[in-house]
Amino acid sequence: MKNKTRDIGYDVKSPEKVCEDPNCPFHGTLPVRGKILEGLVKSDKMQKTVIVKRNFLHYVPKYERYERRHSAIAAHTPDCIGLKKGDKVKIAECRPLSKTKHFVVIEKM
């Protein structure tokens, strides 16, 4: 599959660069399924991994109000998608890649 970009089944822009990563949904063989989430890159210090912070609202029935919450998700980042801290990204669910990684970055927004 050299120099070929696979269609991953979602309406996202494919990266311009080509990589040799087998866990890339565009240039490798990693299937993408399930949830699509958006967030900000909180940390990019690990190799091929970023921590994505998601902010969301949670309804508290007792007070009939919403509270702000957040979660940090570890996601695999292929070489073809160049990311740095503070970038807004779209991540998709995939098979478990390690103990904590169950998502892969599919688009830099």
N, C-alpha and C positions, 0 to 999 in steps of 0.2 A: 504494500500500500504506500509506496514512496511517492511523495509529492501529490498525493490525492487527499482531498478533504471529504470526509464522510458527512452525510446528512444525519444529524442526531435526532431528528424528529421534533425539534422545538424551533420556534421562530426567533433565532438569535443570529447575530452576525458572526461568521466564521473568521478566525484570526488570519492575518496576512502572512505571518511567519509560519514555517513548517518545522515540526519537531519530530524526534525519533522516540518519544516517550510511549511505551506500550499502554500506559494508563491515561492517555489523552483521548477524550471522546471524539475528537475530530481526526486525528492522525494515527491513533492506536486502535485497540479493540475493546475499550471499556464501554459497556452499555449504560445508558442513562435512563432512569425510570423514576416515577414517584414525584416527590415534592420539588418545586422550584421556589427558592427563597432569595431575597435581596438583603444586602447589608454592607457595612463598611469594613475594610481590611484594618484590623486592630494591630496585628503583628505579622511580620514576614521574615522572622529570624530563622525559622527552620528551613531545611532543604526541601523544596517542592511542596511545602505546606504553608498555608496562611490561616490565621485565626480571624473569622468573620464575626463581627458583633451585630446582632439584630435587636432593634428596639421594637417593642409592641405594647399594646394596652391590654390589661386584664380586668374584666368586670368583677366587682365585689358586690354581691347581692345585698349584704347587710347594710351597706352605706349607699347603695344605688349609685355608685360612682365607678370610674375607671382608675386603675393605678398603672404607672409606667413600670415596665419590666424590661430586662434585656437578657440575652443569652449569647454565649460565645461558642461558635461551631468551628471545628477544625476541618479544613477542606484542602484537597489536593489541587495544586496549581501546575498545569503543564508548562513546559518551557516556551511554548509558542505564545502564551498569554503573559506579557510582562506586567507584573504587579508590584506596587510599593504601598507603604503604609498610607492610609487615608483614601484609597481608591474605592469607589462604589462598584460592587460586583454582583453578579447573579450566579447562584450556585444551584446545582441539581443533585438529587439523591442518586446514589449508585450502590454497587455492592460494597461490602466492607473492604477497605484497602489496608487498614491496620486496626489496632485496638480502638482508636478514637476517630479515625477518618471514615466517614460514610457519605461524604459529599465531594463534588468536584466542581471547580470554577469553570463556567461555560461562557461567560461574557464579562468584559470590562465595560462599564457604562460611563 
